[in-house]
Amino acid sequence: MPGTDPDQVVVEGFRALGAADPEAVSRTVLLRELRFVGHRYRCGDMHAVRLAGEERVAFHDDQGKVLKTVTLEPQPMKKAA
């Protein structure tokens, strides 16, 4: 069974939360001490965070309150060409 595409989960999550334009999502790489720690997605006055190594996306309002958390299915490993 294929895994869940995190980007699609984010768009669907913003849509379910009533975002005016859920397709207008910007993604930022999160770094801590120059190391990758995850992604932040923004859509209007909401944002979502997916931390590296975690199979979930947490959606927040503009005050940082968690609105919704979605658990992702693991992504299948891709074979090297």
N, C-alpha and C positions, 0 to 999 in steps of 0.2 A: 504494500500500500504506500503510495507516495506521501511524503511529509508535507507539512503545512508551510506555505510561502509566507514568511514573516511580513513582507511588504504588503501583501494582499490582506493579511489579518489586520494590519494597521488601518488600511483604507476602510475595510468593513467595520472595524471598531469605531472609527470616527463617524462613519455613516450612521451606525446604530445610536451613537450619542447625539445625533442631530447636527453635525457639522454642516455649515452652509455649502461648502464645496469639498467633500471628502477626498476628491481626486487631487486637490492642491496641497499635497503633503511635501514638506521639505525634510530631508534627513541629514543629521549631523553626526560625525564620528565623535565619540566621547573618549578622551584620553585622561589618564592620571599618571603623572610622572613619566610622560611620553610613552605610556603603554596603553594599548587598546583595551577599553573596558566595556564598550557597548555602543548603541546608537540611540539618539533622541530624534523623535519625529515630531514636527509641529504642523498644526492645522488650525488656523484661526486662533482662538484664545485657549486651545487645549494642546497638550503634548502627551506623547507616549514614550516610554523608555523600555528598551530591551538590553539587559546587561549580558555581557559575554558569558557563556557557560550556563545560562539560564534559559529554560524553554518556556518563557512567559513574557508577555508584554503588559505593562501597567500603564493605564490611561489616567491622566491627571487634568484637573481644571487649572485656570490661571493662578489660583492660590496654592497649588501643589497638592490639593486634596485628591486622593485616589478615587476615581469614578468607576473603574472597571479593571479587572485583570483577566487576561485570556491566556490559557495554557496552550502551547504549541505542540504539535506532533513532531517527533524528531525528523530531521532532514535525512534522506538516504545519502550514503557516501557516494561521491562521484569517482569513477575509475579514471586513472591517468591515461592520457592518449598515447 
